[in-house]
Amino acid sequence: MSNQTMVHRVENETILVLERVFNAPKELVFSMFKEAEHLKQWWGPRGFEVTVCTVDFRPGGVWHYCMKCMDPQMGDFYGTESWGKAVYKEIDEPDGFVYTDYFSDAEGNVNDSLPATVVKMEFIDLGGGQTKLVSRGEYVSSDSLKTVMDMGMLQGITETWDRLEERLNEVK
């Protein structure tokens, strides 16, 4: 488990800012987000595995994935699949990237009934082998942000970033 705390705040009722410091160099933390083999090892909350993951990491490229609940102790969630699709808008390696995040189906069709998010990821070298990761997710409305918060997104991303830290510790 992490000894780092994720900080979150809401700005203008439509922007969710998440921040966390990782004990790994910036280039390594950045690489965890651009390579399918890394993403498969840590993306998603505990109890979920990435069963499908394709990454075309370039502006206009798509990341398409499926998270499947593999933990029988998670009750009704066990066996469920959650599909996502990201379309990269800007990439400034290793400082950051911007993408639009969507809920999707297995074919990559966007689910318009759930909110999309424009996400700006920033990787800040703090020196001493530490990197601050800042994620700014912008929603079209406060209701859209409330929808994902009510779905448990904050707990999910906290567990996801805990798993990212564990993965970083394995590979560094």
BAFI-3210 file (N, C-alpha, C; in Angstrom, 3 decimals, decimal comma, padded with zeros to 6 digits):
// residues 172
n [1|2|3|4|5|6|7|8|9|10|11|12|13|14|15|16|17|18|19|20|21|22|23|24|25|26|27|28|29|30|31|32|33|34|35|36|37|38|39|40|41|42|43|44|45|46|47|48|49|50|51|52|53|54|55|56|57|58|59|60|61|62|63|64|65|66|67|68|69|70|71|72|73|74|75|76|77|78|79|80|81|82|83|84|85|86|87|88|89|90|91|92|93|94|95|96|97|98|99|100|101|102|103|104|105|106|107|108|109|110|111|112|113|114|115|116|117|118|119|120|121|122|123|124|125|126|127|128|129|130|131|132|133|134|135|136|137|138|139|140|141|142|143|144|145|146|147|148|149|150|151|152|153|154|155|156|157|158|159|160|161|162|163|164|165|166|167|168|169|170|171|172]
n.u [000,839|000,365|002,413|002,022|-000,176|-003,102|-004,162|-007,114|-009,219|-011,948|-012,521|-014,229|-016,607|-016,626|-014,189|-012,005|-009,264|-006,484|-003,750|-000,570|002,400|004,991|007,492|009,550|011,422|010,544|010,434|010,045|007,585|005,957|006,197|004,640|002,085|001,948|002,468|001,117|001,745|002,591|000,298|-001,587|-000,819|-001,448|-003,661|-006,830|-009,176|-008,611|-009,123|-009,896|-008,929|-007,071|-008,187|-008,231|-006,254|-005,238|-002,950|-002,329|-000,202|-000,154|-000,854|-004,238|-004,342|-005,620|-006,484|-007,765|-009,592|-010,437|-011,681|-012,046|-013,913|-012,450|-012,629|-014,295|-015,318|-016,384|-019,028|-021,917|-020,449|-018,630|-017,244|-018,178|-017,685|-015,927|-015,651|-013,413|-012,328|-009,846|-008,921|-006,127|-005,056|-002,981|000,546|003,336|006,025|008,457|006,666|003,868|000,453|-002,616|-005,910|-009,112|-011,439|-013,557|-016,471|-017,025|-017,953|-017,199|-016,440|-015,451|-017,207|-018,507|-020,108|-022,640|-024,358|-023,012|-020,689|-018,135|-014,666|-012,246|-008,932|-006,019|-002,804|-000,055|003,395|005,700|008,978|010,354|012,841|015,418|014,509|011,759|008,392|005,779|002,485|-000,073|-003,410|-005,896|-009,177|-011,677|-015,082|-018,226|-020,249|-021,354|-023,079|-022,237|-019,715|-020,537|-021,934|-019,865|-018,452|-020,358|-020,397|-018,254|-015,737|-013,586|-012,605|-011,917|-009,873|-007,989|-007,254|-006,280|-004,061|-002,590|-001,950|-000,412|001,814|002,785|003,480|005,489|007,406|008,054|009,366|011,443]
n.v [-001,179|002,290|004,951|007,429|010,146|010,790|013,830|015,658|017,989|020,125|022,325|025,189|023,734|021,876|020,735|018,235|017,868|015,901|014,911|013,457|012,204|010,243|007,822|007,679|008,167|010,783|010,084|007,329|007,116|008,390|006,573|004,458|005,091|005,008|002,585|-000,482|-002,927|-002,174|-000,781|-002,853|-004,100|-002,468|-000,736|000,275|-000,366|-002,226|-005,747|-005,807|-006,664|-005,818|-006,920|-006,523|-004,436|-001,934|000,341|003,287|005,490|008,525|011,830|011,931|009,214|006,136|004,736|001,790|-000,202|-002,900|-003,416|-006,007|-007,406|-009,560|-010,601|-012,668|-011,925|-009,449|-009,368|-008,387|-007,112|-008,939|-010,488|-008,554|-006,317|-003,382|-001,059|001,194|004,133|006,164|009,116|010,500|013,848|015,753|015,381|015,680|014,526|014,004|015,388|015,646|014,907|015,152|014,001|012,777|011,154|008,404|006,420|003,247|000,641|-002,822|-002,659|-000,151|001,899|004,961|005,507|007,497|008,035|008,278|010,444|012,142|013,016|015,553|015,143|016,313|015,397|015,875|015,680|016,152|016,756|016,354|016,155|014,136|011,635|011,664|012,120|014,298|013,720|015,200|015,317|016,704|016,671|017,637|018,294|018,537|019,616|020,341|018,356|016,180|015,671|015,011|012,661|010,763|010,820|009,806|007,242|006,098|006,856|008,243|006,542|004,428|005,533|006,155|003,596|002,629|004,296|003,527|000,957|001,622|002,740|000,423|-001,070|000,576|000,268|-002,381|-002,349|-000,481]
n.w [000,000|-000,500|000,751|000,030|-000,423|-002,229|-003,447|-003,878|-005,564|-006,434|-009,071|-010,172|-010,257|-012,311|-012,886|-011,990|-010,042|-009,532|-007,564|-006,972|-005,511|-006,765|-006,079|-008,188|-011,216|-013,556|-016,351|-016,234|-014,869|-016,739|-018,890|-018,017|-018,749|-021,484|-022,647|-023,506|-022,260|-019,730|-018,766|-018,609|-016,295|-014,129|-014,441|-013,351|-010,633|-007,552|-007,749|-010,336|-013,680|-016,587|-019,514|-022,207|-024,198|-026,176|-027,505|-029,172|-029,130|-029,872|-031,159|-032,003|-031,926|-030,431|-027,299|-026,240|-024,053|-021,768|-018,587|-016,347|-013,728|-011,549|-009,062|-006,961|-004,506|-004,795|-005,198|-006,929|-008,890|-009,817|-012,612|-014,343|-017,104|-017,963|-020,358|-021,928|-023,701|-024,990|-026,647|-027,892|-027,738|-027,499|-027,123|-025,129|-024,554|-022,024|-020,425|-020,366|-021,398|-023,274|-023,380|-024,535|-022,622|-022,727|-021,973|-023,369|-025,773|-026,587|-029,235|-029,444|-029,722|-028,635|-025,521|-025,210|-023,131|-020,799|-019,077|-020,931|-020,611|-020,680|-020,267|-018,763|-018,317|-016,242|-015,671|-013,232|-012,439|-009,364|-008,414|-006,862|-007,650|-007,569|-008,696|-009,407|-010,177|-011,914|-012,572|-014,494|-014,888|-016,998|-017,107|-018,891|-017,398|-014,018|-013,203|-014,753|-013,666|-011,073|-011,638|-012,307|-009,929|-008,166|-009,107|-007,918|-008,695|-007,481|-005,440|-007,102|-008,769|-006,858|-005,924|-008,329|-008,796|-006,560|-007,364|-009,576|-008,292|-007,029|-009,294|-010,371|-008,367|-008,804|-011,280|-011,222]
ca.u [000,000|001,114|002,545|001,728|-001,590|-003,619|-004,900|-008,083|-010,027|-012,828|-012,436|-015,333|-017,660|-016,551|-012,821|-011,484|-007,805|-005,895|-002,298|000,097|003,838|005,480|008,927|010,128|011,763|009,470|010,368|009,480|006,158|005,310|006,156|003,576|000,830|001,980|002,771|000,055|002,224|002,564|-001,086|-002,257|-000,393|-001,855|-004,830|-008,103|-009,211|-008,309|-010,132|-010,107|-007,790|-007,234|-008,195|-007,990|-005,572|-004,487|-002,514|-001,685|000,155|000,199|-002,034|-005,227|-004,342|-006,647|-006,259|-009,034|-009,311|-011,512|-011,386|-013,003|-013,846|-012,025|-012,678|-015,631|-015,778|-016,946|-020,478|-022,549|-019,473|-017,827|-017,479|-018,596|-016,665|-016,052|-014,855|-013,060|-011,640|-009,234|-008,385|-005,060|-005,128|-001,642|001,555|004,579|006,778|007,811|006,049|002,438|-000,380|-004,030|-006,766|-010,525|-011,737|-014,952|-016,959|-017,283|-018,260|-016,088|-016,032|-014,918|-018,262|-018,650|-021,380|-023,022|-025,182|-022,108|-019,901|-016,758|-013,800|-010,970|-007,958|-004,656|-001,865|001,203|004,419|006,602|010,168|010,589|014,205|015,574|013,795|010,324|007,579|004,401|001,530|-001,258|-004,438|-007,001|-010,283|-012,701|-016,391|-019,058|-021,150|-021,203|-023,827|-021,391|-018,719|-021,259|-022,247|-018,717|-018,119|-021,338|-020,051|-017,107|-014,519|-012,485|-012,021|-011,310|-008,602|-007,038|-006,744|-005,511|-002,750|-001,863|-001,411|000,663|002,994|003,293|004,123|006,747|008,358|008,487|010,216|012,588]
ca.v [000,000|003,520|005,906|008,713|010,477|011,494|015,035|016,001|019,185|020,460|023,729|025,671|022,715|020,981|020,233|017,431|017,853|014,853|015,049|012,454|012,093|008,868|007,668|007,147|009,239|011,254|009,315|006,011|007,287|008,681|005,352|003,590|005,508|004,954|001,237|-001,423|-003,961|-001,605|-000,483|-004,111|-004,528|-001,614|000,106|-000,159|-000,571|-003,585|-006,735|-005,750|-006,899|-005,333|-008,111|-006,034|-003,140|-001,515|001,724|003,983|006,689|009,652|012,675|011,282|007,779|005,657|003,697|001,088|-001,222|-003,501|-003,846|-007,029|-007,732|-010,942|-010,939|-013,147|-011,264|-008,145|-009,517|-008,164|-006,634|-010,061|-010,867|-007,437|-005,656|-001,943|-000,684|002,605|004,567|007,482|009,638|011,440|015,136|016,352|014,628|016,420|013,558|013,281|016,363|015,485|014,640|015,483|013,057|012,739|009,844|008,020|005,065|002,697|-000,786|-003,654|-002,240|001,198|002,904|005,776|005,456|008,894|008,201|008,534|011,639|012,155|013,899|015,977|014,943|016,805|014,760|016,611|014,946|017,179|016,218|017,010|015,868|013,016|010,455|011,763|012,750|014,657|013,512|016,044|015,008|017,668|016,156|018,659|017,761|019,558|020,221|019,832|017,099|015,129|015,345|014,327|011,307|009,860|010,738|008,886|005,888|005,611|007,135|008,666|005,330|003,664|006,122|006,013|002,216|002,524|004,920|002,646|-000,131|002,218|002,821|-000,943|-001,429|001,339|-000,378|-003,638|-002,185|000,436]
ca.w [000,000|-000,675|001,841|-000,600|-000,397|-003,389|-003,108|-004,923|-005,360|-007,552|-009,464|-011,027|-010,240|-013,478|-013,076|-010,892|-010,046|-008,699|-007,478|-006,141|-005,717|-006,905|-005,859|-009,421|-012,151|-014,426|-017,591|-015,927|-014,582|-018,026|-019,714|-017,523|-019,373|-022,948|-023,110|-023,150|-021,338|-018,375|-018,389|-018,256|-014,961|-013,018|-014,671|-012,771|-009,187|-007,072|-008,094|-011,784|-014,565|-017,953|-020,365|-023,565|-024,121|-027,350|-027,344|-030,291|-028,375|-030,745|-031,334|-032,854|-031,646|-029,504|-026,302|-026,023|-023,045|-020,992|-017,224|-015,941|-012,306|-011,394|-007,638|-006,590|-003,286|-005,126|-005,352|-008,232|-009,875|-010,309|-014,003|-015,196|-017,916|-018,141|-021,517|-022,032|-024,911|-024,898|-027,905|-027,547|-028,429|-027,480|-026,377|-024,924|-023,756|-020,924|-019,520|-020,219|-022,559|-023,136|-024,101|-024,169|-022,055|-022,955|-021,755|-024,704|-025,817|-027,047|-030,579|-029,359|-029,894|-027,438|-024,806|-024,998|-021,930|-019,683|-019,384|-021,424|-019,838|-021,265|-019,199|-018,975|-017,389|-016,146|-014,932|-012,741|-011,783|-008,081|-007,997|-005,940|-008,127|-007,308|-009,732|-009,060|-011,258|-011,773|-013,561|-014,492|-015,691|-017,192|-017,501|-019,532|-016,415|-012,657|-013,140|-015,320|-012,644|-009,988|-012,101|-012,146|-008,505|-007,585|-009,566|-007,142|-009,439|-006,621|-004,850|-008,186|-009,220|-005,752|-005,985|-009,577|-008,595|-005,637|-008,193|-010,364|-007,435|-006,870|-010,565|-010,439|-007,443|-009,417|-012,474|-011,099]
c.u [000,882|001,265|002,320|000,217|-001,967|-004,431|-005,890|-008,834|-010,861|-012,707|-013,611|-016,462|-017,602|-015,172|-012,394|-009,969|-007,335|-004,388|-001,734|001,573|004,209|006,992|009,560|010,430|010,618|009,327|009,748|007,982|005,401|005,150|005,047|002,240|000,815|002,198|001,728|000,524|002,278|001,125|-001,837|-001,955|-000,972|-003,155|-006,076|-008,018|-008,872|-009,472|-010,420|-008,803|-008,108|-007,092|-007,978|-007,332|-004,791|-004,183|-001,831|-001,358|000,738|-001,032|-002,982|-005,316|-005,334|-006,070|-007,631|-008,752|-010,598|-010,967|-012,472|-012,806|-013,574|-012,107|-014,088|-016,192|-016,392|-018,423|-020,970|-021,580|-018,685|-018,242|-017,881|-017,399|-016,982|-015,085|-014,608|-012,292|-011,104|-008,721|-007,383|-005,161|-003,745|-000,717|002,827|005,449|008,089|007,046|004,551|001,748|-001,820|-004,815|-008,216|-010,848|-013,232|-015,226|-017,300|-017,771|-017,054|-015,582|-015,447|-015,934|-018,469|-020,049|-021,751|-023,883|-024,333|-021,142|-018,517|-015,975|-012,600|-009,962|-006,601|-003,778|-000,558|002,143|005,504|007,744|010,424|012,034|014,237|014,792|012,305|009,628|006,208|003,556|000,306|-002,201|-005,567|-008,069|-011,386|-013,961|-017,241|-019,982|-020,846|-021,963|-023,012|-020,329|-019,371|-021,573|-021,075|-018,284|-019,061|-021,080|-018,860|-015,774|-013,347|-011,813|-011,307|-009,970|-007,561|-006,421|-005,890|-004,125|-001,939|-001,203|-000,297|001,938|003,619|004,036|005,467|007,793|008,874|009,520|011,414|013,796]
c.v [001,240|004,282|007,318|008,922|011,175|012,676|015,293|017,263|019,404|021,959|024,048|024,659|021,722|020,366|019,496|017,361|016,800|015,032|013,967|012,429|010,610|008,859|006,970|008,332|009,540|010,405|007,941|006,125|007,536|007,404|004,401|003,881|005,317|003,553|000,245|-002,450|-003,453|-001,399|-001,741|-004,542|-003,692|-000,836|-000,517|-000,372|-002,017|-004,521|-006,782|-006,047|-006,323|-006,543|-007,762|-004,668|-002,903|-000,035|002,190|005,377|007,760|010,541|012,065|009,784|007,433|004,625|003,093|-000,065|-001,750|-003,863|-004,840|-007,338|-009,238|-011,438|-011,360|-012,462|-009,887|-008,233|-009,306|-007,680|-007,781|-010,439|-009,723|-006,849|-004,173|-001,545|000,818|002,877|005,970|007,861|010,728|012,692|015,760|015,456|015,460|015,570|014,159|014,196|016,193|015,102|014,981|014,474|013,258|011,308|009,572|006,658|004,532|001,255|-001,523|-003,258|-000,822|002,286|003,630|005,632|006,894|009,107|008,440|009,657|011,343|013,171|014,291|015,981|015,483|016,188|015,538|015,847|015,950|016,516|017,014|016,855|014,679|011,781|010,477|012,540|013,058|014,484|014,364|015,710|016,025|017,144|017,192|018,033|018,891|020,255|019,659|018,520|015,937|014,701|014,585|012,884|010,363|009,750|009,755|007,436|005,310|005,891|007,501|007,473|004,524|004,225|006,067|004,621|002,019|003,119|004,188|001,525|000,382|002,296|001,437|-001,389|-000,701|000,695|-001,701|-003,424|-001,269|-000,213]
c.w [000,000|000,624|001,306|-000,603|-001,688|-002,883|-004,232|-004,542|-006,609|-007,798|-010,381|-011,192|-011,403|-013,685|-011,812|-011,042|-009,050|-008,725|-006,575|-006,504|-005,746|-006,722|-007,053|-010,335|-013,127|-015,693|-017,370|-015,646|-015,883|-018,856|-019,285|-018,206|-020,884|-023,510|-022,585|-022,123|-019,902|-017,912|-017,952|-016,820|-013,829|-013,225|-014,060|-011,276|-008,820|-007,393|-009,585|-012,511|-015,925|-018,868|-021,835|-023,429|-025,398|-027,200|-028,625|-029,774|-029,298|-030,832|-032,368|-032,645|-030,550|-028,548|-026,024|-025,074|-022,417|-019,620|-016,827|-014,464|-012,164|-009,949|-007,245|-005,342|-003,563|-005,520|-006,770|-009,305|-010,510|-011,730|-014,908|-015,932|-018,009|-019,249|-021,530|-023,302|-024,667|-026,274|-027,536|-028,402|-028,582|-026,678|-026,345|-023,992|-023,282|-019,955|-019,354|-021,503|-022,221|-023,946|-023,686|-023,798|-022,185|-022,346|-023,141|-024,594|-026,402|-028,428|-030,587|-029,618|-028,568|-026,852|-024,440|-023,758|-020,683|-020,064|-019,947|-020,599|-020,675|-020,130|-019,626|-017,896|-017,425|-015,226|-014,539|-011,978|-010,513|-007,615|-007,058|-006,348|-007,840|-008,423|-009,182|-010,313|-010,953|-012,922|-013,398|-015,446|-015,783|-017,775|-018,072|-018,543|-015,034|-012,488|-013,689|-014,320|-011,496|-010,383|-011,883|-010,690|-007,809|-007,993|-008,789|-007,789|-008,535|-005,947|-005,925|-008,623|-008,113|-005,773|-007,242|-009,391|-007,532|-006,430|-009,104|-009,526|-007,226|-008,127|-010,716|-009,546|-008,009|-010,512|-012,288|-010,454]
res [m|s|n|q|t|m|v|h|r|v|e|n|e|t|i|l|v|l|e|r|v|f|n|a|p|k|e|l|v|f|s|m|f|k|e|a|e|h|l|k|q|w|w|g|p|r|g|f|e|v|t|v|c|t|v|d|f|r|p|g|g|v|w|h|y|c|m|k|c|m|d|p|q|m|g|d|f|y|g|t|e|s|w|g|k|a|v|y|k|e|i|d|e|p|d|g|f|v|y|t|d|y|f|s|d|a|e|g|n|v|n|d|s|l|p|a|t|v|v|k|m|e|f|i|d|l|g|g|g|q|t|k|l|v|s|r|g|e|y|v|s|s|d|s|l|k|t|v|m|d|m|g|m|l|q|g|i|t|e|t|w|d|r|l|e|e|r|l|n|e|v|k]
***
